[in-house]
Amino acid sequence: MPLAGAVSAAPRRREHVGERLERDAHAGCCAAPRLLRETGARHGKSPAQIALRWLIDNGALPIPGAKNGAQASHNAGALGFSLSAAERDALDQATRAGRR
């Protein structure tokens, strides 16, 4: 701890992205992570699959990375089901709220 008026030479700890997302989600800043989990649970899909489906439903052509067949198969799980209009609207609103 520096003396009064002194500058600390100790390096600052960089906040991990996951910590920041969790902090923001708890602060009500961004409901998207929670909404992705909840929507995924209703459909039997992962949050990543819900996010990919939402992007596709919004006219995007996502190109997710896959380092092996299992990851490619997981990504393909975003196909073959649909989000309801209410689910899409909720995700639209949640992501807009996170872009303040």
Rosetta constraint file for C-alpha pairs under 8 A:
AtomPair CA 1 CA 8 HARMONIC 6.88 0.50
AtomPair CA 2 CA 6 HARMONIC 5.48 0.50
AtomPair CA 2 CA 7 HARMONIC 6.21 0.50
AtomPair CA 2 CA 8 HARMONIC 5.34 0.50
AtomPair CA 15 CA 19 HARMONIC 6.61 0.50
AtomPair CA 15 CA 20 HARMONIC 6.73 0.50
AtomPair CA 16 CA 20 HARMONIC 6.45 0.50
AtomPair CA 17 CA 21 HARMONIC 6.24 0.50
AtomPair CA 18 CA 22 HARMONIC 6.16 0.50
AtomPair CA 19 CA 23 HARMONIC 6.04 0.50
AtomPair CA 20 CA 24 HARMONIC 6.03 0.50
AtomPair CA 21 CA 25 HARMONIC 5.99 0.50
AtomPair CA 22 CA 26 HARMONIC 6.12 0.50
AtomPair CA 23 CA 27 HARMONIC 6.16 0.50
AtomPair CA 24 CA 28 HARMONIC 6.34 0.50
AtomPair CA 24 CA 29 HARMONIC 5.07 0.50
AtomPair CA 24 CA 30 HARMONIC 6.12 0.50
AtomPair CA 25 CA 29 HARMONIC 5.58 0.50
AtomPair CA 25 CA 30 HARMONIC 4.98 0.50
AtomPair CA 25 CA 31 HARMONIC 5.84 0.50
AtomPair CA 25 CA 32 HARMONIC 7.98 0.50
AtomPair CA 25 CA 33 HARMONIC 7.31 0.50
AtomPair CA 25 CA 34 HARMONIC 7.71 0.50
AtomPair CA 29 CA 97 HARMONIC 6.77 0.50
AtomPair CA 29 CA 98 HARMONIC 5.73 0.50
AtomPair CA 30 CA 94 HARMONIC 6.28 0.50
AtomPair CA 30 CA 95 HARMONIC 6.93 0.50
AtomPair CA 30 CA 97 HARMONIC 6.08 0.50
AtomPair CA 30 CA 98 HARMONIC 4.50 0.50
AtomPair CA 31 CA 35 HARMONIC 6.08 0.50
AtomPair CA 31 CA 94 HARMONIC 5.36 0.50
AtomPair CA 31 CA 95 HARMONIC 7.57 0.50
AtomPair CA 31 CA 97 HARMONIC 7.80 0.50
AtomPair CA 31 CA 98 HARMONIC 7.50 0.50
AtomPair CA 32 CA 36 HARMONIC 5.92 0.50
AtomPair CA 32 CA 91 HARMONIC 6.45 0.50
AtomPair CA 32 CA 94 HARMONIC 5.11 0.50
AtomPair CA 32 CA 95 HARMONIC 5.94 0.50
AtomPair CA 32 CA 98 HARMONIC 7.74 0.50
AtomPair CA 33 CA 37 HARMONIC 6.34 0.50
AtomPair CA 33 CA 47 HARMONIC 7.67 0.50
AtomPair CA 34 CA 38 HARMONIC 6.20 0.50
AtomPair CA 35 CA 39 HARMONIC 5.93 0.50
AtomPair CA 35 CA 91 HARMONIC 7.06 0.50
AtomPair CA 35 CA 94 HARMONIC 7.87 0.50
AtomPair CA 36 CA 40 HARMONIC 5.92 0.50
AtomPair CA 36 CA 46 HARMONIC 7.97 0.50
AtomPair CA 36 CA 47 HARMONIC 4.80 0.50
AtomPair CA 36 CA 48 HARMONIC 7.78 0.50
AtomPair CA 36 CA 50 HARMONIC 6.27 0.50
AtomPair CA 36 CA 51 HARMONIC 6.92 0.50
AtomPair CA 36 CA 91 HARMONIC 7.79 0.50
AtomPair CA 37 CA 41 HARMONIC 6.17 0.50
AtomPair CA 37 CA 46 HARMONIC 6.98 0.50
AtomPair CA 37 CA 47 HARMONIC 5.10 0.50
AtomPair CA 38 CA 42 HARMONIC 6.51 0.50
AtomPair CA 39 CA 43 HARMONIC 6.44 0.50
AtomPair CA 39 CA 47 HARMONIC 7.61 0.50
AtomPair CA 39 CA 50 HARMONIC 7.17 0.50
AtomPair CA 39 CA 87 HARMONIC 7.49 0.50
AtomPair CA 40 CA 44 HARMONIC 5.66 0.50
AtomPair CA 40 CA 45 HARMONIC 4.47 0.50
AtomPair CA 40 CA 46 HARMONIC 5.19 0.50
AtomPair CA 40 CA 47 HARMONIC 5.45 0.50
AtomPair CA 40 CA 49 HARMONIC 7.65 0.50
AtomPair CA 40 CA 50 HARMONIC 6.00 0.50
AtomPair CA 41 CA 45 HARMONIC 6.25 0.50
AtomPair CA 41 CA 46 HARMONIC 7.40 0.50
AtomPair CA 45 CA 49 HARMONIC 6.04 0.50
AtomPair CA 45 CA 50 HARMONIC 6.67 0.50
AtomPair CA 45 CA 77 HARMONIC 7.42 0.50
AtomPair CA 45 CA 78 HARMONIC 7.90 0.50
AtomPair CA 46 CA 50 HARMONIC 6.39 0.50
AtomPair CA 47 CA 51 HARMONIC 6.15 0.50
AtomPair CA 48 CA 52 HARMONIC 6.21 0.50
AtomPair CA 48 CA 75 HARMONIC 7.91 0.50
AtomPair CA 49 CA 53 HARMONIC 6.14 0.50
AtomPair CA 49 CA 74 HARMONIC 7.56 0.50
AtomPair CA 49 CA 75 HARMONIC 6.35 0.50
AtomPair CA 49 CA 77 HARMONIC 6.18 0.50
AtomPair CA 49 CA 78 HARMONIC 4.58 0.50
AtomPair CA 50 CA 54 HARMONIC 6.06 0.50
AtomPair CA 50 CA 78 HARMONIC 6.47 0.50
AtomPair CA 51 CA 55 HARMONIC 6.21 0.50
AtomPair CA 52 CA 56 HARMONIC 6.24 0.50
AtomPair CA 52 CA 62 HARMONIC 6.85 0.50
AtomPair CA 52 CA 75 HARMONIC 7.83 0.50
AtomPair CA 52 CA 78 HARMONIC 5.91 0.50
AtomPair CA 53 CA 57 HARMONIC 6.05 0.50
AtomPair CA 53 CA 78 HARMONIC 5.16 0.50
AtomPair CA 53 CA 79 HARMONIC 6.88 0.50
AtomPair CA 53 CA 82 HARMONIC 7.40 0.50
AtomPair CA 53 CA 83 HARMONIC 7.46 0.50
AtomPair CA 54 CA 58 HARMONIC 6.20 0.50
AtomPair CA 54 CA 83 HARMONIC 7.32 0.50
AtomPair CA 54 CA 88 HARMONIC 6.55 0.50
AtomPair CA 54 CA 91 HARMONIC 7.78 0.50
AtomPair CA 55 CA 59 HARMONIC 6.60 0.50
AtomPair CA 55 CA 60 HARMONIC 5.32 0.50
AtomPair CA 55 CA 61 HARMONIC 7.24 0.50
AtomPair CA 55 CA 62 HARMONIC 6.83 0.50
AtomPair CA 56 CA 60 HARMONIC 5.02 0.50
AtomPair CA 56 CA 61 HARMONIC 5.97 0.50
AtomPair CA 56 CA 62 HARMONIC 7.00 0.50
AtomPair CA 57 CA 88 HARMONIC 7.97 0.50
AtomPair CA 64 CA 75 HARMONIC 7.12 0.50
AtomPair CA 65 CA 72 HARMONIC 7.85 0.50
AtomPair CA 66 CA 71 HARMONIC 5.11 0.50
AtomPair CA 66 CA 72 HARMONIC 5.22 0.50
AtomPair CA 66 CA 75 HARMONIC 7.89 0.50
AtomPair CA 67 CA 71 HARMONIC 6.54 0.50
AtomPair CA 67 CA 72 HARMONIC 7.63 0.50
AtomPair CA 68 CA 72 HARMONIC 6.40 0.50
AtomPair CA 69 CA 73 HARMONIC 6.01 0.50
AtomPair CA 70 CA 74 HARMONIC 6.13 0.50
AtomPair CA 71 CA 75 HARMONIC 6.18 0.50
AtomPair CA 72 CA 76 HARMONIC 6.21 0.50
AtomPair CA 73 CA 77 HARMONIC 6.53 0.50
AtomPair CA 74 CA 78 HARMONIC 7.75 0.50
AtomPair CA 83 CA 87 HARMONIC 5.89 0.50
AtomPair CA 83 CA 88 HARMONIC 6.28 0.50
AtomPair CA 84 CA 88 HARMONIC 6.27 0.50
AtomPair CA 85 CA 89 HARMONIC 6.06 0.50
AtomPair CA 86 CA 90 HARMONIC 6.08 0.50
AtomPair CA 87 CA 91 HARMONIC 6.23 0.50
AtomPair CA 88 CA 92 HARMONIC 6.07 0.50
AtomPair CA 89 CA 93 HARMONIC 6.18 0.50
AtomPair CA 90 CA 94 HARMONIC 6.08 0.50
AtomPair CA 91 CA 95 HARMONIC 6.08 0.50
AtomPair CA 92 CA 96 HARMONIC 6.23 0.50
AtomPair CA 93 CA 97 HARMONIC 6.18 0.50
AtomPair CA 94 CA 98 HARMONIC 6.49 0.50
AtomPair CA 95 CA 99 HARMONIC 6.60 0.50
AtomPair CA 96 CA 100 HARMONIC 7.28 0.50
